[in-house]
Amino acid sequence: MAKKKVEEEPKEMSMYEEDLIWMSYRYCIGRHTIAASMHAGEIAKHEYFRLSPERRQFMAFDIRREIASTLSFGPLNFRMDPNIKEENYKPLELLLEFFDDNDIHTREDLAKIASIHTHITSYNNPQGIYITTRPKNVKEESNISTFDILDLIPWANLAACFDVNNHKWCTVNVNGKEKTIEYFEVWVEANRKEGQDFNFAKVKIDVDSYLKNPNYCGYLIEDYIVKDGV
Protein backbone atom coordinates (compact mmCIF):
# COMPACT_ATOMS: atom_id res chain seq x y z
CA MET A 1 0.00 0.00 0.00
CA ALA A 2 1.44 3.35 -1.06
CA LYS A 3 2.13 5.85 1.65
CA LYS A 4 0.08 9.01 1.65
CA LYS A 5 2.17 11.98 0.59
CA VAL A 6 2.65 14.42 3.45
CA GLU A 7 2.66 18.07 2.44
CA GLU A 8 5.73 19.87 3.66
CA GLU A 9 5.55 23.22 5.39
CA PRO A 10 6.93 26.04 3.20
CA LYS A 11 10.62 26.51 3.88
CA GLU A 12 11.46 29.77 5.65
CA MET A 13 12.94 32.28 3.26
CA SER A 14 16.53 33.43 3.63
CA MET A 15 17.52 37.09 3.46
CA TYR A 16 19.36 36.29 0.23
CA GLU A 17 16.13 35.00 -1.35
CA GLU A 18 14.21 38.04 -0.09
CA ASP A 19 16.83 40.28 -1.71
CA LEU A 20 16.39 38.43 -5.01
CA ILE A 21 12.62 39.02 -4.91
CA TRP A 22 13.18 42.68 -3.98
CA MET A 23 15.58 43.20 -6.89
CA SER A 24 13.38 41.27 -9.34
CA TYR A 25 10.24 43.34 -8.83
CA ARG A 26 12.20 46.60 -8.92
CA TYR A 27 13.58 45.50 -12.27
CA CYS A 28 10.24 44.23 -13.68
CA ILE A 29 7.80 46.96 -12.62
CA GLY A 30 7.19 49.29 -15.56
CA ARG A 31 8.62 46.95 -18.19
CA HIS A 32 6.33 46.18 -21.12
CA THR A 33 6.81 42.42 -21.52
CA ILE A 34 4.56 39.45 -20.79
CA ALA A 35 7.31 37.79 -18.75
CA ALA A 36 7.71 40.83 -16.49
CA SER A 37 3.95 41.11 -15.93
CA MET A 38 3.51 37.41 -15.16
CA HIS A 39 6.42 37.46 -12.71
CA ALA A 40 4.18 39.28 -10.21
CA GLY A 41 1.83 36.31 -10.07
CA GLU A 42 4.71 33.86 -9.77
CA ILE A 43 5.99 35.70 -6.69
CA ALA A 44 2.54 35.42 -5.10
CA LYS A 45 2.09 31.74 -5.97
CA HIS A 46 5.50 30.50 -4.84
CA GLU A 47 6.57 32.89 -2.09
CA TYR A 48 3.45 34.17 -0.26
CA PHE A 49 3.57 31.59 2.53
CA ARG A 50 7.35 31.72 2.80
CA LEU A 51 7.34 35.41 3.67
CA SER A 52 6.46 36.58 7.16
CA PRO A 53 3.36 38.81 7.49
CA GLU A 54 5.66 41.73 8.29
CA ARG A 55 7.73 41.19 5.11
CA ARG A 56 4.59 40.83 2.98
CA GLN A 57 3.31 44.12 4.37
CA PHE A 58 6.65 45.81 3.70
CA MET A 59 6.75 44.50 0.13
CA ALA A 60 3.18 45.68 -0.51
CA PHE A 61 4.19 49.25 0.34
CA ASP A 62 7.51 48.98 -1.49
CA ILE A 63 5.87 47.66 -4.68
CA ARG A 64 3.39 50.53 -4.58
CA ARG A 65 6.25 53.02 -4.24
CA GLU A 66 7.82 51.53 -7.37
CA ILE A 67 4.48 51.81 -9.19
CA ALA A 68 4.26 55.46 -8.10
CA SER A 69 7.79 56.09 -9.36
CA THR A 70 6.97 54.52 -12.73
CA LEU A 71 3.83 56.64 -13.08
CA SER A 72 5.66 59.83 -12.13
CA PHE A 73 8.25 59.41 -14.89
CA GLY A 74 5.72 58.27 -17.48
CA PRO A 75 3.49 60.28 -19.83
CA LEU A 76 0.82 60.70 -17.14
CA ASN A 77 3.16 62.69 -14.87
CA PHE A 78 1.26 61.30 -11.87
CA ARG A 79 2.61 62.38 -8.47
CA MET A 80 1.88 60.88 -5.06
CA ASP A 81 1.97 63.03 -1.92
CA PRO A 82 4.74 61.45 0.22
CA ASN A 83 2.69 62.22 3.34
CA ILE A 84 -0.10 59.81 2.41
CA LYS A 85 -0.33 57.10 5.06
CA GLU A 86 1.04 53.70 4.11
CA GLU A 87 -2.34 51.92 4.23
CA ASN A 88 -3.75 54.45 1.74
CA TYR A 89 -0.69 54.63 -0.51
CA LYS A 90 -2.20 52.98 -3.60
CA PRO A 91 -1.06 54.96 -6.67
CA LEU A 92 -2.61 52.92 -9.47
CA GLU A 93 -5.91 52.53 -7.63
CA LEU A 94 -6.09 56.29 -6.93
CA LEU A 95 -5.32 57.10 -10.57
CA LEU A 96 -7.93 54.73 -12.01
CA GLU A 97 -10.53 55.88 -9.49
CA PHE A 98 -9.77 59.45 -10.61
CA PHE A 99 -10.32 58.40 -14.24
CA ASP A 100 -13.63 56.77 -13.33
CA ASP A 101 -14.89 59.67 -11.20
CA ASN A 102 -14.07 62.21 -13.92
CA ASP A 103 -15.19 60.16 -16.93
CA ILE A 104 -11.70 60.07 -18.47
CA HIS A 105 -11.70 57.35 -21.12
CA THR A 106 -9.92 58.76 -24.20
CA ARG A 107 -6.48 59.98 -25.23
CA GLU A 108 -8.13 63.29 -26.04
CA ASP A 109 -9.18 63.59 -22.38
CA LEU A 110 -5.61 62.91 -21.25
CA ALA A 111 -4.17 65.33 -23.80
CA LYS A 112 -5.72 68.18 -21.82
CA ILE A 113 -3.85 67.23 -18.63
CA ALA A 114 -0.20 68.14 -18.01
CA SER A 115 0.08 66.46 -14.60
CA ILE A 116 -1.98 64.75 -11.89
CA HIS A 117 -1.14 65.22 -8.22
CA THR A 118 -2.48 63.54 -5.08
CA HIS A 119 -2.62 65.45 -1.76
CA ILE A 120 -3.60 64.73 1.83
CA THR A 121 -6.48 66.84 3.09
CA SER A 122 -4.33 68.17 5.93
CA TYR A 123 -1.56 67.04 8.24
CA ASN A 124 -4.24 66.63 10.92
CA ASN A 125 -6.20 64.38 8.56
CA PRO A 126 -3.68 62.31 6.57
CA GLN A 127 -6.40 59.76 5.78
CA GLY A 128 -8.19 62.23 3.52
CA ILE A 129 -6.89 62.34 -0.07
CA TYR A 130 -7.81 64.60 -2.95
CA ILE A 131 -6.44 64.98 -6.49
CA THR A 132 -5.62 68.05 -8.55
CA THR A 133 -4.58 68.40 -12.18
CA ARG A 134 -2.62 70.97 -14.14
CA PRO A 135 -3.99 71.63 -17.64
CA LYS A 136 -1.80 71.77 -20.73
CA ASN A 137 -1.34 75.20 -22.29
CA VAL A 138 -0.84 73.80 -25.76
CA LYS A 139 -3.17 71.26 -27.31
CA GLU A 140 -1.26 68.13 -28.23
CA GLU A 141 -1.95 64.47 -28.73
CA SER A 142 -1.36 62.26 -25.70
CA ASN A 143 1.38 59.68 -26.21
CA ILE A 144 0.07 57.39 -23.48
CA SER A 145 -0.43 53.72 -24.28
CA THR A 146 -2.92 51.54 -22.41
CA PHE A 147 0.06 49.31 -21.63
CA ASP A 148 1.44 52.11 -19.43
CA ILE A 149 -1.39 51.08 -17.09
CA LEU A 150 -2.12 47.46 -18.00
CA ASP A 151 1.46 46.35 -17.32
CA LEU A 152 1.21 47.79 -13.79
CA ILE A 153 -2.04 46.02 -12.86
CA PRO A 154 -0.41 42.63 -12.02
CA TRP A 155 1.95 44.44 -9.63
CA ALA A 156 -0.90 46.37 -8.02
CA ASN A 157 -2.66 42.99 -7.59
CA LEU A 158 0.42 41.51 -5.92
CA ALA A 159 0.68 44.48 -3.57
CA ALA A 160 -3.02 44.18 -2.69
CA CYS A 161 -2.57 40.47 -1.97
CA PHE A 162 0.44 41.11 0.27
CA ASP A 163 -1.38 43.99 2.01
CA VAL A 164 -3.28 41.73 4.41
CA ASN A 165 -4.30 44.69 6.59
CA ASN A 166 -6.57 45.85 3.76
CA HIS A 167 -8.15 42.44 3.02
CA LYS A 168 -11.92 42.12 3.44
CA TRP A 169 -14.41 39.27 3.81
CA CYS A 170 -17.76 38.50 2.23
CA THR A 171 -20.27 35.65 2.08
CA VAL A 172 -21.13 34.23 -1.33
CA ASN A 173 -23.89 31.85 -2.35
CA VAL A 174 -23.08 29.48 -5.20
CA ASN A 175 -25.54 26.71 -6.11
CA GLY A 176 -27.33 27.14 -2.79
CA LYS A 177 -24.19 26.82 -0.68
CA GLU A 178 -22.83 29.76 1.33
CA LYS A 179 -19.14 30.32 1.85
CA THR A 180 -17.09 33.08 3.52
CA ILE A 181 -14.30 34.39 1.30
CA GLU A 182 -11.31 36.61 2.00
CA TYR A 183 -10.72 39.06 -0.83
CA PHE A 184 -8.88 42.18 -1.91
CA GLU A 185 -10.03 44.94 -4.26
CA VAL A 186 -8.20 45.87 -7.46
CA TRP A 187 -8.88 47.52 -10.81
CA VAL A 188 -9.01 45.59 -14.08
CA GLU A 189 -9.50 46.44 -17.74
CA ALA A 190 -13.22 46.50 -18.56
CA ASN A 191 -15.25 46.46 -21.76
CA ARG A 192 -14.97 49.74 -23.63
CA LYS A 193 -18.00 51.65 -24.76
CA GLU A 194 -18.15 53.23 -28.19
CA GLY A 195 -15.66 56.08 -28.45
CA GLN A 196 -13.59 55.00 -25.44
CA ASP A 197 -9.86 54.25 -25.74
CA PHE A 198 -9.72 52.62 -22.31
CA ASN A 199 -11.99 51.67 -19.42
CA PHE A 200 -11.30 50.15 -16.01
CA ALA A 201 -13.48 48.76 -13.22
CA LYS A 202 -12.96 47.88 -9.55
CA VAL A 203 -13.41 44.17 -8.71
CA LYS A 204 -12.99 41.78 -5.81
CA ILE A 205 -10.44 38.95 -6.06
CA ASP A 206 -10.64 35.84 -3.89
CA VAL A 207 -7.29 35.48 -2.06
CA ASP A 208 -7.24 31.66 -2.23
CA SER A 209 -8.04 31.57 -5.95
CA TYR A 210 -5.41 34.21 -6.65
CA LEU A 211 -2.67 32.34 -4.80
CA LYS A 212 -3.47 29.12 -6.69
CA ASN A 213 -3.57 30.69 -10.15
CA PRO A 214 -2.69 34.39 -9.91
CA ASN A 215 -2.43 35.15 -13.61
CA TYR A 216 -5.82 33.64 -14.56
CA CYS A 217 -7.94 33.62 -11.39
CA GLY A 218 -10.83 35.90 -12.43
CA TYR A 219 -12.84 37.81 -9.83
CA LEU A 220 -15.95 37.53 -7.66
CA ILE A 221 -19.34 38.04 -9.31
CA GLU A 222 -21.29 40.66 -7.39
CA ASP A 223 -24.61 38.84 -7.89
CA TYR A 224 -23.29 35.90 -5.83
CA ILE A 225 -22.34 38.05 -2.83
CA VAL A 226 -25.06 37.88 -0.20
CA LYS A 227 -23.23 39.77 2.55
CA ASP A 228 -20.19 42.02 2.34
CA GLY A 229 -18.00 43.17 5.21
CA VAL A 230 -18.36 39.95 7.21
C-alpha positions as CSV (number, residue, x, y, z in Angstrom):
1,M,0.0,0.0,0.0
2,A,1.4,3.4,-1.1
3,K,2.1,5.9,1.7
4,K,0.1,9.0,1.6
5,K,2.2,12.0,0.6
6,V,2.7,14.4,3.5
7,E,2.7,18.1,2.4
8,E,5.7,19.9,3.7
9,E,5.6,23.2,5.4
10,P,6.9,26.0,3.2
11,K,10.6,26.5,3.9
12,E,11.5,29.8,5.6
13,M,12.9,32.3,3.3
14,S,16.5,33.4,3.6
15,M,17.5,37.1,3.5
16,Y,19.4,36.3,0.2
17,E,16.1,35.0,-1.3
18,E,14.2,38.0,-0.1
19,D,16.8,40.3,-1.7
20,L,16.4,38.4,-5.0
21,I,12.6,39.0,-4.9
22,W,13.2,42.7,-4.0
23,M,15.6,43.2,-6.9
24,S,13.4,41.3,-9.3
25,Y,10.2,43.3,-8.8
26,R,12.2,46.6,-8.9
27,Y,13.6,45.5,-12.3
28,C,10.2,44.2,-13.7
29,I,7.8,47.0,-12.6
30,G,7.2,49.3,-15.6
31,R,8.6,46.9,-18.2
32,H,6.3,46.2,-21.1
33,T,6.8,42.4,-21.5
34,I,4.6,39.5,-20.8
35,A,7.3,37.8,-18.8
36,A,7.7,40.8,-16.5
37,S,3.9,41.1,-15.9
38,M,3.5,37.4,-15.2
39,H,6.4,37.5,-12.7
40,A,4.2,39.3,-10.2
41,G,1.8,36.3,-10.1
42,E,4.7,33.9,-9.8
43,I,6.0,35.7,-6.7
44,A,2.5,35.4,-5.1
45,K,2.1,31.7,-6.0
46,H,5.5,30.5,-4.8
47,E,6.6,32.9,-2.1
48,Y,3.4,34.2,-0.3
49,F,3.6,31.6,2.5
50,R,7.4,31.7,2.8
51,L,7.3,35.4,3.7
52,S,6.5,36.6,7.2
53,P,3.4,38.8,7.5
54,E,5.7,41.7,8.3
55,R,7.7,41.2,5.1
56,R,4.6,40.8,3.0
57,Q,3.3,44.1,4.4
58,F,6.6,45.8,3.7
59,M,6.8,44.5,0.1
60,A,3.2,45.7,-0.5
61,F,4.2,49.2,0.3
62,D,7.5,49.0,-1.5
63,I,5.9,47.7,-4.7
64,R,3.4,50.5,-4.6
65,R,6.2,53.0,-4.2
66,E,7.8,51.5,-7.4
67,I,4.5,51.8,-9.2
68,A,4.3,55.5,-8.1
69,S,7.8,56.1,-9.4
70,T,7.0,54.5,-12.7
71,L,3.8,56.6,-13.1
72,S,5.7,59.8,-12.1
73,F,8.2,59.4,-14.9
74,G,5.7,58.3,-17.5
75,P,3.5,60.3,-19.8
76,L,0.8,60.7,-17.1
77,N,3.2,62.7,-14.9
78,F,1.3,61.3,-11.9
79,R,2.6,62.4,-8.5
80,M,1.9,60.9,-5.1
81,D,2.0,63.0,-1.9
82,P,4.7,61.4,0.2
83,N,2.7,62.2,3.3
84,I,-0.1,59.8,2.4
85,K,-0.3,57.1,5.1
86,E,1.0,53.7,4.1
87,E,-2.3,51.9,4.2
88,N,-3.8,54.4,1.7
89,Y,-0.7,54.6,-0.5
90,K,-2.2,53.0,-3.6
91,P,-1.1,55.0,-6.7
92,L,-2.6,52.9,-9.5
93,E,-5.9,52.5,-7.6
94,L,-6.1,56.3,-6.9
95,L,-5.3,57.1,-10.6
96,L,-7.9,54.7,-12.0
97,E,-10.5,55.9,-9.5
98,F,-9.8,59.5,-10.6
99,F,-10.3,58.4,-14.2
100,D,-13.6,56.8,-13.3
101,D,-14.9,59.7,-11.2
102,N,-14.1,62.2,-13.9
103,D,-15.2,60.2,-16.9
104,I,-11.7,60.1,-18.5
105,H,-11.7,57.4,-21.1
106,T,-9.9,58.8,-24.2
107,R,-6.5,60.0,-25.2
108,E,-8.1,63.3,-26.0
109,D,-9.2,63.6,-22.4
110,L,-5.6,62.9,-21.3
111,A,-4.2,65.3,-23.8
112,K,-5.7,68.2,-21.8
113,I,-3.8,67.2,-18.6
114,A,-0.2,68.1,-18.0
115,S,0.1,66.5,-14.6
116,I,-2.0,64.8,-11.9
117,H,-1.1,65.2,-8.2
118,T,-2.5,63.5,-5.1
119,H,-2.6,65.4,-1.8
120,I,-3.6,64.7,1.8
121,T,-6.5,66.8,3.1
122,S,-4.3,68.2,5.9
123,Y,-1.6,67.0,8.2
124,N,-4.2,66.6,10.9
125,N,-6.2,64.4,8.6
126,P,-3.7,62.3,6.6
127,Q,-6.4,59.8,5.8
128,G,-8.2,62.2,3.5
129,I,-6.9,62.3,-0.1
130,Y,-7.8,64.6,-3.0
131,I,-6.4,65.0,-6.5
132,T,-5.6,68.1,-8.6
133,T,-4.6,68.4,-12.2
134,R,-2.6,71.0,-14.1
135,P,-4.0,71.6,-17.6
136,K,-1.8,71.8,-20.7
137,N,-1.3,75.2,-22.3
138,V,-0.8,73.8,-25.8
139,K,-3.2,71.3,-27.3
140,E,-1.3,68.1,-28.2
141,E,-1.9,64.5,-28.7
142,S,-1.4,62.3,-25.7
143,N,1.4,59.7,-26.2
144,I,0.1,57.4,-23.5
145,S,-0.4,53.7,-24.3
146,T,-2.9,51.5,-22.4
147,F,0.1,49.3,-21.6
148,D,1.4,52.1,-19.4
149,I,-1.4,51.1,-17.1
150,L,-2.1,47.5,-18.0
151,D,1.5,46.3,-17.3
152,L,1.2,47.8,-13.8
153,I,-2.0,46.0,-12.9
154,P,-0.4,42.6,-12.0
155,W,2.0,44.4,-9.6
156,A,-0.9,46.4,-8.0
157,N,-2.7,43.0,-7.6
158,L,0.4,41.5,-5.9
159,A,0.7,44.5,-3.6
160,A,-3.0,44.2,-2.7
161,C,-2.6,40.5,-2.0
162,F,0.4,41.1,0.3
163,D,-1.4,44.0,2.0
164,V,-3.3,41.7,4.4
165,N,-4.3,44.7,6.6
166,N,-6.6,45.8,3.8
167,H,-8.2,42.4,3.0
168,K,-11.9,42.1,3.4
169,W,-14.4,39.3,3.8
170,C,-17.8,38.5,2.2
171,T,-20.3,35.7,2.1
172,V,-21.1,34.2,-1.3
173,N,-23.9,31.8,-2.4
174,V,-23.1,29.5,-5.2
175,N,-25.5,26.7,-6.1
176,G,-27.3,27.1,-2.8
177,K,-24.2,26.8,-0.7
178,E,-22.8,29.8,1.3
179,K,-19.1,30.3,1.8
180,T,-17.1,33.1,3.5
181,I,-14.3,34.4,1.3
182,E,-11.3,36.6,2.0
183,Y,-10.7,39.1,-0.8
184,F,-8.9,42.2,-1.9
185,E,-10.0,44.9,-4.3
186,V,-8.2,45.9,-7.5
187,W,-8.9,47.5,-10.8
188,V,-9.0,45.6,-14.1
189,E,-9.5,46.4,-17.7
190,A,-13.2,46.5,-18.6
191,N,-15.2,46.5,-21.8
192,R,-15.0,49.7,-23.6
193,K,-18.0,51.7,-24.8
194,E,-18.1,53.2,-28.2
195,G,-15.7,56.1,-28.5
196,Q,-13.6,55.0,-25.4
197,D,-9.9,54.3,-25.7
198,F,-9.7,52.6,-22.3
199,N,-12.0,51.7,-19.4
200,F,-11.3,50.2,-16.0
201,A,-13.5,48.8,-13.2
202,K,-13.0,47.9,-9.6
203,V,-13.4,44.2,-8.7
204,K,-13.0,41.8,-5.8
205,I,-10.4,39.0,-6.1
206,D,-10.6,35.8,-3.9
207,V,-7.3,35.5,-2.1
208,D,-7.2,31.7,-2.2
209,S,-8.0,31.6,-5.9
210,Y,-5.4,34.2,-6.7
211,L,-2.7,32.3,-4.8
212,K,-3.5,29.1,-6.7
213,N,-3.6,30.7,-10.2
214,P,-2.7,34.4,-9.9
215,N,-2.4,35.2,-13.6
216,Y,-5.8,33.6,-14.6
217,C,-7.9,33.6,-11.4
218,G,-10.8,35.9,-12.4
219,Y,-12.8,37.8,-9.8
220,L,-15.9,37.5,-7.7
221,I,-19.3,38.0,-9.3
222,E,-21.3,40.7,-7.4
223,D,-24.6,38.8,-7.9
224,Y,-23.3,35.9,-5.8
225,I,-22.3,38.0,-2.8
226,V,-25.1,37.9,-0.2
227,K,-23.2,39.8,2.5
228,D,-20.2,42.0,2.3
229,G,-18.0,43.2,5.2
230,V,-18.4,39.9,7.2
